[in-house]
Amino acid sequence: MAKALLGYVGGPDPRVLAEMRRLQQRVQDLETQLIRVQAENDALAAAVTRHSDAVLESIDVHSAEPALT
């Protein structure tokens, strides 16, 4: 009787199975998006690092005036 009350009679509920498949697809889509965004972030971080290094190398320390006097 307890099993009948919990929905075990007649096999798995097709609505639950459909929802589970939908959620599994959503998780897969989000994982794919996360990988793409992480790669984009890594590329942007590398570009910023290269740009910062180039700016720092362009400063002539010997001829630069002090910021505070």
All heavy atoms as TSV, in Angstrom:
chain	resi	resn	atom	element	x	y	z
A	1	MET	N	N	0.813	-1.193	0.000
A	1	MET	CA	C	0.000	0.000	0.000
A	1	MET	C	C	0.864	1.268	0.000
A	1	MET	O	O	0.554	2.229	-0.684
A	1	MET	CB	C	-0.930	-0.038	1.217
A	1	MET	CG	C	-1.877	1.120	1.282
A	1	MET	SD	S	-3.013	1.032	-0.087
A	1	MET	CE	C	-4.191	2.199	0.363
A	2	ALA	N	N	1.943	1.248	0.784
A	2	ALA	CA	C	2.800	2.431	0.848
A	2	ALA	C	C	3.411	2.732	-0.519
A	2	ALA	O	O	3.532	3.892	-0.904
A	2	ALA	CB	C	3.886	2.228	1.892
A	3	LYS	N	N	3.805	1.684	-1.242
A	3	LYS	CA	C	4.383	1.906	-2.565
A	3	LYS	C	C	3.366	2.531	-3.512
A	3	LYS	O	O	3.704	3.397	-4.317
A	3	LYS	CB	C	4.897	0.590	-3.148
A	3	LYS	CG	C	6.145	0.083	-2.480
A	3	LYS	CD	C	6.635	-1.178	-3.169
A	3	LYS	CE	C	7.900	-1.681	-2.520
A	3	LYS	NZ	N	8.386	-2.908	-3.159
A	4	ALA	N	N	2.139	2.129	-3.423
A	4	ALA	CA	C	1.097	2.700	-4.279
A	4	ALA	C	C	0.899	4.174	-3.976
A	4	ALA	O	O	0.690	4.993	-4.874
A	4	ALA	CB	C	-0.213	1.935	-4.093
A	5	LEU	N	N	1.012	4.544	-2.714
A	5	LEU	CA	C	0.845	5.947	-2.341
A	5	LEU	C	C	2.000	6.803	-2.847
A	5	LEU	O	O	1.844	7.982	-3.130
A	5	LEU	CB	C	0.718	6.077	-0.822
A	5	LEU	CG	C	-0.554	5.483	-0.220
A	5	LEU	CD1	C	-0.481	5.545	1.301
A	5	LEU	CD2	C	-1.777	6.212	-0.721
A	6	LEU	N	N	3.183	6.209	-2.956
A	6	LEU	CA	C	4.356	6.968	-3.396
A	6	LEU	C	C	4.525	6.966	-4.916
A	6	LEU	O	O	5.461	7.560	-5.429
A	6	LEU	CB	C	5.611	6.402	-2.727
A	6	LEU	CG	C	5.671	6.596	-1.208
A	6	LEU	CD1	C	6.884	5.875	-0.633
A	6	LEU	CD2	C	5.719	8.072	-0.853
A	7	GLY	N	N	3.658	6.265	-5.644
A	7	GLY	CA	C	3.725	6.314	-7.095
A	7	GLY	C	C	4.516	5.212	-7.746
A	7	GLY	O	O	4.949	5.344	-8.884
A	8	TYR	N	N	4.743	4.116	-7.077
A	8	TYR	CA	C	5.520	3.022	-7.640
A	8	TYR	C	C	4.684	2.093	-8.507
A	8	TYR	O	O	5.206	1.234	-9.177
A	8	TYR	CB	C	6.181	2.215	-6.514
A	8	TYR	CG	C	7.324	2.934	-5.877
A	8	TYR	CD1	C	7.128	3.685	-4.728
A	8	TYR	CD2	C	8.592	2.889	-6.432
A	8	TYR	CE1	C	8.171	4.368	-4.134
A	8	TYR	CE2	C	9.641	3.570	-5.840
A	8	TYR	CZ	C	9.421	4.302	-4.695
A	8	TYR	OH	O	10.450	4.970	-4.122
A	9	VAL	N	N	3.397	2.210	-8.505
A	9	VAL	CA	C	2.535	1.341	-9.301
A	9	VAL	C	C	2.500	1.855	-10.736
A	9	VAL	O	O	2.333	3.037	-10.985
A	9	VAL	CB	C	1.109	1.314	-8.699
A	9	VAL	CG1	C	0.164	0.511	-9.587
A	9	VAL	CG2	C	1.143	0.753	-7.303
A	10	GLY	N	N	2.688	0.956	-11.686
A	10	GLY	CA	C	2.584	1.329	-13.085
A	10	GLY	C	C	3.876	1.841	-13.685
A	10	GLY	O	O	3.885	2.326	-14.806
A	11	GLY	N	N	4.981	1.758	-13.012
A	11	GLY	CA	C	6.261	2.182	-13.562
A	11	GLY	C	C	6.499	3.668	-13.378
A	11	GLY	O	O	5.714	4.373	-12.752
A	12	PRO	N	N	7.594	4.146	-13.928
A	12	PRO	CA	C	7.957	5.565	-13.755
A	12	PRO	C	C	6.972	6.501	-14.452
A	12	PRO	O	O	6.419	6.177	-15.504
A	12	PRO	CB	C	9.347	5.666	-14.367
A	12	PRO	CG	C	9.533	4.446	-15.188
A	12	PRO	CD	C	8.578	3.407	-14.694
A	13	ASP	N	N	6.781	7.633	-13.866
A	13	ASP	CA	C	5.871	8.646	-14.410
A	13	ASP	C	C	6.531	9.316	-15.619
A	13	ASP	O	O	7.639	9.839	-15.517
A	13	ASP	CB	C	5.568	9.674	-13.326
A	13	ASP	CG	C	4.529	10.698	-13.743
A	13	ASP	OD1	O	4.063	10.636	-14.896
A	13	ASP	OD2	O	4.183	11.556	-12.914
A	14	PRO	N	N	5.880	9.307	-16.779
A	14	PRO	CA	C	6.479	9.918	-17.977
A	14	PRO	C	C	6.758	11.408	-17.809
A	14	PRO	O	O	7.705	11.935	-18.397
A	14	PRO	CB	C	5.451	9.686	-19.077
A	14	PRO	CG	C	4.383	8.842	-18.510
A	14	PRO	CD	C	4.597	8.694	-17.051
A	15	ARG	N	N	5.966	12.091	-17.010
A	15	ARG	CA	C	6.215	13.522	-16.795
A	15	ARG	C	C	7.502	13.744	-16.026
A	15	ARG	O	O	8.271	14.664	-16.334
A	15	ARG	CB	C	5.042	14.152	-16.038
A	15	ARG	CG	C	3.758	14.175	-16.851
A	15	ARG	CD	C	2.610	14.618	-16.013
A	15	ARG	NE	N	2.387	13.582	-14.989
A	15	ARG	CZ	C	1.488	13.638	-14.039
A	15	ARG	NH1	N	0.699	14.677	-13.939
A	15	ARG	NH2	N	1.344	12.660	-13.173
A	16	VAL	N	N	7.759	12.874	-15.043
A	16	VAL	CA	C	8.998	12.985	-14.270
A	16	VAL	C	C	10.194	12.687	-15.168
A	16	VAL	O	O	11.220	13.376	-15.109
A	16	VAL	CB	C	8.964	12.047	-13.044
A	16	VAL	CG1	C	10.310	12.019	-12.343
A	16	VAL	CG2	C	7.868	12.469	-12.078
A	17	LEU	N	N	10.061	11.652	-16.016
A	17	LEU	CA	C	11.157	11.318	-16.937
A	17	LEU	C	C	11.426	12.450	-17.923
A	17	LEU	O	O	12.584	12.783	-18.204
A	17	LEU	CB	C	10.833	10.025	-17.686
A	17	LEU	CG	C	10.791	8.754	-16.836
A	17	LEU	CD1	C	10.355	7.572	-17.678
A	17	LEU	CD2	C	12.140	8.504	-16.203
A	18	ALA	N	N	10.373	13.057	-18.435
A	18	ALA	CA	C	10.544	14.176	-19.370
A	18	ALA	C	C	11.206	15.357	-18.677
A	18	ALA	O	O	12.097	16.006	-19.250
A	18	ALA	CB	C	9.189	14.589	-19.945
A	19	GLU	N	N	10.801	15.640	-17.449
A	19	GLU	CA	C	11.411	16.741	-16.699
A	19	GLU	C	C	12.875	16.453	-16.407
A	19	GLU	O	O	13.736	17.334	-16.496
A	19	GLU	CB	C	10.635	16.972	-15.394
A	19	GLU	CG	C	11.178	18.085	-14.540
A	19	GLU	CD	C	10.961	19.475	-15.115
A	19	GLU	OE1	O	10.297	19.622	-16.158
A	19	GLU	OE2	O	11.475	20.427	-14.511
A	20	MET	N	N	13.190	15.205	-16.073
A	20	MET	CA	C	14.575	14.835	-15.797
A	20	MET	C	C	15.432	14.988	-17.054
A	20	MET	O	O	16.549	15.514	-16.996
A	20	MET	CB	C	14.649	13.396	-15.283
A	20	MET	CG	C	16.045	12.993	-14.859
A	20	MET	SD	S	16.146	11.409	-14.014
A	20	MET	CE	C	15.270	10.321	-15.108
A	21	ARG	N	N	14.902	14.556	-18.204
A	21	ARG	CA	C	15.654	14.733	-19.463
A	21	ARG	C	C	15.866	16.211	-19.770
A	21	ARG	O	O	16.946	16.623	-20.215
A	21	ARG	CB	C	14.928	14.042	-20.616
A	21	ARG	CG	C	15.130	12.546	-20.654
A	21	ARG	CD	C	14.655	11.952	-21.972
A	21	ARG	NE	N	13.213	12.083	-22.162
A	21	ARG	CZ	C	12.313	11.223	-21.713
A	21	ARG	NH1	N	12.693	10.168	-21.039
A	21	ARG	NH2	N	11.027	11.413	-21.941
A	22	ARG	N	N	14.824	17.023	-19.546
A	22	ARG	CA	C	14.940	18.460	-19.795
A	22	ARG	C	C	16.000	19.079	-18.892
A	22	ARG	O	O	16.831	19.878	-19.347
A	22	ARG	CB	C	13.588	19.137	-19.555
A	22	ARG	CG	C	13.578	20.624	-19.920
A	22	ARG	CD	C	12.289	21.295	-19.506
A	22	ARG	NE	N	12.182	21.445	-18.074
A	22	ARG	CZ	C	12.818	22.386	-17.356
A	22	ARG	NH1	N	13.607	23.240	-17.939
A	22	ARG	NH2	N	12.647	22.454	-16.055
A	23	LEU	N	N	16.008	18.681	-17.627
A	23	LEU	CA	C	16.986	19.234	-16.689
A	23	LEU	C	C	18.401	18.765	-17.011
A	23	LEU	O	O	19.356	19.540	-16.892
A	23	LEU	CB	C	16.609	18.866	-15.250
A	23	LEU	CG	C	15.360	19.549	-14.714
A	23	LEU	CD1	C	14.979	18.973	-13.363
A	23	LEU	CD2	C	15.548	21.047	-14.626
A	24	GLN	N	N	18.544	17.514	-17.439
A	24	GLN	CA	C	19.867	17.021	-17.833
A	24	GLN	C	C	20.387	17.797	-19.040
A	24	GLN	O	O	21.576	18.137	-19.098
A	24	GLN	CB	C	19.808	15.525	-18.153
A	24	GLN	CG	C	19.653	14.655	-16.927
A	24	GLN	CD	C	19.403	13.200	-17.266
A	24	GLN	OE1	O	18.921	12.864	-18.356
A	24	GLN	NE2	N	19.702	12.324	-16.319
A	25	GLN	N	N	19.522	18.098	-19.993
A	25	GLN	CA	C	19.923	18.887	-21.157
A	25	GLN	C	C	20.320	20.294	-20.743
A	25	GLN	O	O	21.296	20.852	-21.243
A	25	GLN	CB	C	18.794	18.934	-22.195
A	25	GLN	CG	C	19.167	19.687	-23.454
A	25	GLN	CD	C	20.324	19.051	-24.196
A	25	GLN	OE1	O	20.348	17.840	-24.408
A	25	GLN	NE2	N	21.296	19.855	-24.587
A	26	ARG	N	N	19.563	20.867	-19.813
A	26	ARG	CA	C	19.870	22.215	-19.323
A	26	ARG	C	C	21.228	22.253	-18.636
A	26	ARG	O	O	22.008	23.184	-18.836
A	26	ARG	CB	C	18.762	22.676	-18.366
A	26	ARG	CG	C	18.987	24.034	-17.777
A	26	ARG	CD	C	18.821	25.130	-18.809
A	26	ARG	NE	N	18.913	26.419	-18.149
A	26	ARG	CZ	C	19.520	27.460	-18.679
A	26	ARG	NH1	N	20.018	27.404	-19.892
A	26	ARG	NH2	N	19.588	28.588	-18.014
A	27	VAL	N	N	21.517	21.229	-17.835
A	27	VAL	CA	C	22.818	21.150	-17.162
A	27	VAL	C	C	23.930	21.045	-18.195
A	27	VAL	O	O	24.961	21.727	-18.096
A	27	VAL	CB	C	22.854	19.954	-16.175
A	27	VAL	CG1	C	24.278	19.671	-15.714
A	27	VAL	CG2	C	21.957	20.221	-14.985
A	28	GLN	N	N	23.721	20.224	-19.214
A	28	GLN	CA	C	24.730	20.079	-20.267
A	28	GLN	C	C	24.948	21.409	-20.998
A	28	GLN	O	O	26.090	21.796	-21.271
A	28	GLN	CB	C	24.311	18.997	-21.253
A	28	GLN	CG	C	25.347	18.706	-22.311
A	28	GLN	CD	C	24.899	17.587	-23.246
A	28	GLN	OE1	O	23.821	17.023	-23.089
A	28	GLN	NE2	N	25.725	17.274	-24.209
A	29	ASP	N	N	23.860	22.116	-21.296
A	29	ASP	CA	C	23.975	23.421	-21.963
A	29	ASP	C	C	24.738	24.418	-21.091
A	29	ASP	O	O	25.582	25.168	-21.588
A	29	ASP	CB	C	22.593	23.981	-22.294
A	29	ASP	CG	C	21.864	23.168	-23.343
A	29	ASP	OD1	O	22.509	22.342	-24.030
A	29	ASP	OD2	O	20.625	23.333	-23.455
A	30	LEU	N	N	24.450	24.418	-19.798
A	30	LEU	CA	C	25.138	25.346	-18.895
A	30	LEU	C	C	26.616	24.996	-18.757
A	30	LEU	O	O	27.463	25.891	-18.676
A	30	LEU	CB	C	24.456	25.353	-17.522
A	30	LEU	CG	C	23.085	26.013	-17.487
A	30	LEU	CD1	C	22.425	25.775	-16.132
A	30	LEU	CD2	C	23.180	27.492	-17.794
A	31	GLU	N	N	26.938	23.706	-18.730
A	31	GLU	CA	C	28.347	23.307	-18.663
A	31	GLU	C	C	29.093	23.755	-19.917
A	31	GLU	O	O	30.224	24.231	-19.839
A	31	GLU	CB	C	28.461	21.798	-18.474
A	31	GLU	CG	C	28.067	21.333	-17.087
A	31	GLU	CD	C	28.008	19.820	-16.949
A	31	GLU	OE1	O	27.897	19.117	-17.989
A	31	GLU	OE2	O	28.050	19.345	-15.804
A	32	THR	N	N	28.458	23.618	-21.081
A	32	THR	CA	C	29.064	24.059	-22.336
A	32	THR	C	C	29.282	25.574	-22.328
A	32	THR	O	O	30.339	26.063	-22.733
A	32	THR	CB	C	28.171	23.655	-23.520
A	32	THR	OG1	O	27.996	22.242	-23.508
A	32	THR	CG2	C	28.767	24.090	-24.841
A	33	GLN	N	N	28.286	26.291	-21.849
A	33	GLN	CA	C	28.401	27.757	-21.769
A	33	GLN	C	C	29.507	28.153	-20.798
A	33	GLN	O	O	30.262	29.089	-21.062
A	33	GLN	CB	C	27.068	28.354	-21.330
A	33	GLN	CG	C	27.078	29.861	-21.279
A	33	GLN	CD	C	25.728	30.428	-20.851
A	33	GLN	OE1	O	24.795	29.694	-20.553
A	33	GLN	NE2	N	25.639	31.735	-20.818
A	34	LEU	N	N	29.620	27.445	-19.687
A	34	LEU	CA	C	30.664	27.748	-18.708
A	34	LEU	C	C	32.052	27.566	-19.307
A	34	LEU	O	O	32.933	28.411	-19.127
A	34	LEU	CB	C	30.498	26.856	-17.477
A	34	LEU	CG	C	31.567	26.978	-16.398
A	34	LEU	CD1	C	31.560	28.387	-15.799
A	34	LEU	CD2	C	31.361	25.940	-15.329
A	35	ILE	N	N	32.246	26.486	-20.046
A	35	ILE	CA	C	33.543	26.240	-20.689
A	35	ILE	C	C	33.863	27.350	-21.680
A	35	ILE	O	O	34.992	27.857	-21.731
A	35	ILE	CB	C	33.544	24.853	-21.366
A	35	ILE	CG1	C	33.520	23.764	-20.301
A	35	ILE	CG2	C	34.738	24.695	-22.289
A	35	ILE	CD1	C	33.258	22.371	-20.838
A	36	ARG	N	N	32.856	27.766	-22.455
A	36	ARG	CA	C	33.067	28.833	-23.446
A	36	ARG	C	C	33.417	30.149	-22.758
A	36	ARG	O	O	34.349	30.855	-23.166
A	36	ARG	CB	C	31.808	29.012	-24.301
A	36	ARG	CG	C	31.942	30.061	-25.378
A	36	ARG	CD	C	30.637	30.286	-26.121
A	36	ARG	NE	N	29.519	30.638	-25.267
A	36	ARG	CZ	C	29.314	31.853	-24.759
A	36	ARG	NH1	N	30.147	32.835	-25.018
A	36	ARG	NH2	N	28.256	32.103	-24.004
A	37	VAL	N	N	32.705	30.494	-21.696
A	37	VAL	CA	C	32.949	31.754	-20.999
A	37	VAL	C	C	34.302	31.731	-20.293
A	37	VAL	O	O	35.015	32.737	-20.270
A	37	VAL	CB	C	31.791	32.035	-20.008
A	37	VAL	CG1	C	32.115	33.177	-19.077
A	37	VAL	CG2	C	30.516	32.328	-20.765
A	38	GLN	N	N	34.687	30.577	-19.739
A	38	GLN	CA	C	36.003	30.482	-19.102
A	38	GLN	C	C	37.114	30.674	-20.121
A	38	GLN	O	O	38.108	31.357	-19.845
A	38	GLN	CB	C	36.159	29.131	-18.401
A	38	GLN	CG	C	35.407	29.037	-17.093
A	38	GLN	CD	C	35.485	27.658	-16.461
A	38	GLN	OE1	O	35.634	26.647	-17.155
A	38	GLN	NE2	N	35.364	27.617	-15.155
A	39	ALA	N	N	36.957	30.094	-21.305
A	39	ALA	CA	C	37.967	30.272	-22.354
A	39	ALA	C	C	38.036	31.727	-22.793
A	39	ALA	O	O	39.130	32.281	-22.994
A	39	ALA	CB	C	37.644	29.372	-23.548
A	40	GLU	N	N	36.887	32.367	-22.933
A	40	GLU	CA	C	36.855	33.782	-23.304
A	40	GLU	C	C	37.509	34.635	-22.218
A	40	GLU	O	O	38.273	35.555	-22.515
A	40	GLU	CB	C	35.411	34.219	-23.518
A	40	GLU	CG	C	35.252	35.636	-24.007
A	40	GLU	CD	C	33.789	36.002	-24.238
A	40	GLU	OE1	O	32.953	35.096	-24.416
A	40	GLU	OE2	O	33.507	37.206	-24.239
A	41	ASN	N	N	37.231	34.318	-20.972
A	41	ASN	CA	C	37.827	35.059	-19.865
A	41	ASN	C	C	39.343	34.884	-19.835
A	41	ASN	O	O	40.085	35.851	-19.613
A	41	ASN	CB	C	37.217	34.600	-18.541
A	41	ASN	CG	C	37.673	35.445	-17.386
A	41	ASN	OD1	O	37.563	36.660	-17.424
A	41	ASN	ND2	N	38.200	34.799	-16.353
A	42	ASP	N	N	39.809	33.668	-20.057
A	42	ASP	CA	C	41.256	33.418	-20.090
A	42	ASP	C	C	41.922	34.220	-21.206
A	42	ASP	O	O	43.000	34.788	-21.014
A	42	ASP	CB	C	41.537	31.926	-20.273
A	42	ASP	CG	C	41.138	31.106	-19.058
A	42	ASP	OD1	O	40.922	31.686	-17.974
A	42	ASP	OD2	O	41.025	29.867	-19.198
A	43	ALA	N	N	41.277	34.274	-22.371
A	43	ALA	CA	C	41.838	35.030	-23.491
A	43	ALA	C	C	41.885	36.525	-23.164
A	43	ALA	O	O	42.877	37.202	-23.453
A	43	ALA	CB	C	41.018	34.790	-24.751
A	44	LEU	N	N	40.824	37.035	-22.556
A	44	LEU	CA	C	40.813	38.458	-22.188
A	44	LEU	C	C	41.848	38.763	-21.114
A	44	LEU	O	O	42.521	39.803	-21.171
A	44	LEU	CB	C	39.421	38.864	-21.705
A	44	LEU	CG	C	38.336	38.913	-22.777
A	44	LEU	CD1	C	36.969	39.114	-22.128
A	44	LEU	CD2	C	38.615	40.000	-23.781
A	45	ALA	N	N	42.001	37.891	-20.149
A	45	ALA	CA	C	42.994	38.095	-19.091
A	45	ALA	C	C	44.411	38.092	-19.668
A	45	ALA	O	O	45.254	38.900	-19.276
A	45	ALA	CB	C	42.851	37.020	-18.013
A	46	ALA	N	N	44.666	37.207	-20.625
A	46	ALA	CA	C	45.980	37.167	-21.270
A	46	ALA	C	C	46.225	38.444	-22.061
A	46	ALA	O	O	47.340	38.989	-22.045
A	46	ALA	CB	C	46.076	35.943	-22.171
A	47	ALA	N	N	45.202	38.945	-22.731
A	47	ALA	CA	C	45.353	40.178	-23.505
A	47	ALA	C	C	45.628	41.359	-22.587
A	47	ALA	O	O	46.471	42.215	-22.898
A	47	ALA	CB	C	44.092	40.438	-24.332
A	48	VAL	N	N	44.959	41.423	-21.463
A	48	VAL	CA	C	45.189	42.512	-20.506
A	48	VAL	C	C	46.600	42.438	-19.954
A	48	VAL	O	O	47.281	43.458	-19.825
A	48	VAL	CB	C	44.146	42.460	-19.368
A	48	VAL	CG1	C	44.547	43.353	-18.209
A	48	VAL	CG2	C	42.779	42.846	-19.898
A	49	THR	N	N	47.063	41.235	-19.658
A	49	THR	CA	C	48.421	41.062	-19.135
A	49	THR	C	C	49.446	41.516	-20.167
A	49	THR	O	O	50.399	42.231	-19.834
A	49	THR	CB	C	48.659	39.591	-18.755
A	49	THR	OG1	O	47.701	39.223	-17.770
A	49	THR	CG2	C	50.046	39.388	-18.201
A	50	ARG	N	N	49.249	41.122	-21.430
A	50	ARG	CA	C	50.183	41.545	-22.482
A	50	ARG	C	C	50.176	43.059	-22.638
A	50	ARG	O	O	51.220	43.686	-22.783
A	50	ARG	CB	C	49.823	40.874	-23.809
A	50	ARG	CG	C	50.189	39.419	-23.890
A	50	ARG	CD	C	50.075	38.876	-25.305
A	50	ARG	NE	N	48.758	39.086	-25.897
A	50	ARG	CZ	C	47.725	38.262	-25.774
A	50	ARG	NH1	N	47.847	37.167	-25.066
A	50	ARG	NH2	N	46.568	38.513	-26.358
A	51	HIS	N	N	48.992	43.661	-22.606
A	51	HIS	CA	C	48.881	45.113	-22.747
A	51	HIS	C	C	49.541	45.815	-21.559
A	51	HIS	O	O	50.270	46.792	-21.745
A	51	HIS	CB	C	47.412	45.524	-22.848
A	51	HIS	CG	C	47.212	47.000	-22.966
A	51	HIS	ND1	N	47.562	47.700	-24.102
A	51	HIS	CD2	C	46.728	47.917	-22.093
A	51	HIS	CE1	C	47.307	48.992	-23.923
A	51	HIS	NE2	N	46.786	49.134	-22.713
A	52	SER	N	N	49.316	45.318	-20.350
A	52	SER	CA	C	49.919	45.930	-19.161
A	52	SER	C	C	51.436	45.837	-19.219
A	52	SER	O	O	52.134	46.790	-18.872
A	52	SER	CB	C	49.416	45.234	-17.897
A	52	SER	OG	O	48.038	45.431	-17.754
A	53	ASP	N	N	51.948	44.688	-19.648
A	53	ASP	CA	C	53.395	44.525	-19.766
A	53	ASP	C	C	53.965	45.499	-20.796
A	53	ASP	O	O	55.031	46.093	-20.585
A	53	ASP	CB	C	53.743	43.083	-20.152
A	53	ASP	CG	C	53.466	42.101	-19.027
A	53	ASP	OD1	O	53.275	42.539	-17.873
A	53	ASP	OD2	O	53.430	40.878	-19.302
A	54	ALA	N	N	53.261	45.680	-21.917
A	54	ALA	CA	C	53.735	46.590	-22.958
A	54	ALA	C	C	53.748	48.023	-22.447
A	54	ALA	O	O	54.681	48.791	-22.737
A	54	ALA	CB	C	52.863	46.470	-24.197
A	55	VAL	N	N	52.742	48.412	-21.684
A	55	VAL	CA	C	52.684	49.773	-21.142
A	55	VAL	C	C	53.825	49.989	-20.149
A	55	VAL	O	O	54.492	51.026	-20.167
A	55	VAL	CB	C	51.314	50.037	-20.474
A	55	VAL	CG1	C	51.339	51.317	-19.673
A	55	VAL	CG2	C	50.220	50.081	-21.523
A	56	LEU	N	N	54.048	49.023	-19.295
A	56	LEU	CA	C	55.122	49.166	-18.305
A	56	LEU	C	C	56.493	49.222	-18.969
A	56	LEU	O	O	57.378	49.958	-18.526
A	56	LEU	CB	C	55.070	48.003	-17.303
A	56	LEU	CG	C	53.893	48.033	-16.342
A	56	LEU	CD1	C	53.883	46.776	-15.477
A	56	LEU	CD2	C	53.931	49.270	-15.470
A	57	GLU	N	N	56.678	48.462	-20.042
A	57	GLU	CA	C	57.961	48.482	-20.739
A	57	GLU	C	C	58.175	49.793	-21.485
A	57	GLU	O	O	59.315	50.188	-21.734
A	57	GLU	CB	C	58.038	47.303	-21.712
A	57	GLU	CG	C	58.161	45.961	-21.011
A	57	GLU	CD	C	58.092	44.794	-21.975
A	57	GLU	OE1	O	57.932	45.013	-23.194
A	57	GLU	OE2	O	58.177	43.652	-21.498
A	58	SER	N	N	57.104	50.482	-21.841
A	58	SER	CA	C	57.250	51.717	-22.601
A	58	SER	C	C	57.623	52.911	-21.723
A	58	SER	O	O	57.994	53.959	-22.233
A	58	SER	CB	C	55.954	52.022	-23.358
A	58	SER	OG	O	54.927	52.368	-22.441
A	59	ILE	N	N	57.546	52.772	-20.426
A	59	ILE	CA	C	57.892	53.880	-19.526
A	59	ILE	C	C	59.406	53.944	-19.378
A	59	ILE	O	O	60.062	52.966	-19.014
A	59	ILE	CB	C	57.235	53.689	-18.143
A	59	ILE	CG1	C	55.712	53.685	-18.283
A	59	ILE	CG2	C	57.694	54.752	-17.162
A	59	ILE	CD1	C	54.986	53.328	-17.007
A	60	ASP	N	N	59.953	55.107	-19.658
A	60	ASP	CA	C	61.395	55.323	-19.496
A	60	ASP	C	C	61.624	55.782	-18.069
A	60	ASP	O	O	61.372	56.945	-17.704
A	60	ASP	CB	C	61.900	56.351	-20.497
A	60	ASP	CG	C	63.404	56.510	-20.437
A	60	ASP	OD1	O	64.077	55.728	-19.749
A	60	ASP	OD2	O	63.904	57.447	-21.110
A	61	VAL	N	N	62.102	54.870	-17.247
A	61	VAL	CA	C	62.249	55.147	-15.812
A	61	VAL	C	C	63.297	56.234	-15.570
A	61	VAL	O	O	63.148	57.063	-14.666
A	61	VAL	CB	C	62.617	53.850	-15.067
A	61	VAL	CG1	C	62.839	54.119	-13.587
A	61	VAL	CG2	C	61.558	52.809	-15.278
A	62	HIS	N	N	64.332	56.290	-16.390
A	62	HIS	CA	C	65.418	57.247	-16.161
A	62	HIS	C	C	65.009	58.685	-16.466
A	62	HIS	O	O	65.507	59.608	-15.827
A	62	HIS	CB	C	66.653	56.848	-17.000
A	62	HIS	CG	C	67.132	55.471	-16.683
A	62	HIS	ND1	N	67.691	55.152	-15.453
A	62	HIS	CD2	C	67.126	54.316	-17.395
A	62	HIS	CE1	C	68.019	53.869	-15.453
A	62	HIS	NE2	N	67.670	53.341	-16.625
A	63	SER	N	N	64.095	58.882	-17.409
A	63	SER	CA	C	63.708	60.253	-17.739
A	63	SER	C	C	62.357	60.638	-17.126
A	63	SER	O	O	61.939	61.779	-17.273
A	63	SER	CB	C	63.652	60.430	-19.260
A	63	SER	OG	O	62.627	59.613	-19.780
A	64	ALA	N	N	61.723	59.739	-16.469
A	64	ALA	CA	C	60.409	60.026	-15.879
A	64	ALA	C	C	60.569	60.930	-14.666
A	64	ALA	O	O	61.531	60.831	-13.912
A	64	ALA	CB	C	59.719	58.730	-15.485
A	65	GLU	N	N	59.620	61.840	-14.503
A	65	GLU	CA	C	59.653	62.726	-13.348
A	65	GLU	C	C	58.867	62.071	-12.214
A	65	GLU	O	O	57.949	61.299	-12.442
A	65	GLU	CB	C	59.015	64.063	-13.716
A	65	GLU	CG	C	59.768	64.804	-14.790
A	65	GLU	CD	C	59.121	66.130	-15.111
A	65	GLU	OE1	O	58.288	66.597	-14.325
A	65	GLU	OE2	O	59.460	66.690	-16.159
A	66	PRO	N	N	59.202	62.401	-10.989
A	66	PRO	CA	C	58.492	61.821	-9.870
A	66	PRO	C	C	57.043	62.293	-9.843
A	66	PRO	O	O	56.740	63.429	-10.214
A	66	PRO	CB	C	59.242	62.295	-8.632
A	66	PRO	CG	C	60.066	63.434	-9.083
A	66	PRO	CD	C	60.298	63.278	-10.559
A	67	ALA	N	N	56.137	61.425	-9.392
A	67	ALA	CA	C	54.732	61.791	-9.337
A	67	ALA	C	C	54.459	62.766	-8.207
A	67	ALA	O	O	53.606	63.635	-8.319
A	67	ALA	CB	C	53.879	60.528	-9.166
A	68	LEU	N	N	55.159	62.596	-7.116
A	68	LEU	CA	C	54.974	63.489	-5.962
A	68	LEU	C	C	56.255	64.293	-5.743
A	68	LEU	O	O	57.346	63.773	-5.808
A	68	LEU	CB	C	54.652	62.669	-4.714
A	68	LEU	CG	C	53.391	61.813	-4.787
A	68	LEU	CD1	C	53.294	60.957	-3.540
A	68	LEU	CD2	C	52.161	62.677	-4.923
A	69	THR	N	N	56.116	65.566	-5.454
A	69	THR	CA	C	57.316	66.379	-5.214
A	69	THR	C	C	57.295	66.951	-3.814
A	69	THR	O	O	56.311	67.038	-3.167
A	69	THR	CB	C	57.401	67.528	-6.212
A	69	THR	OG1	O	56.188	68.280	-6.151
A	69	THR	CG2	C	57.624	67.001	-7.609
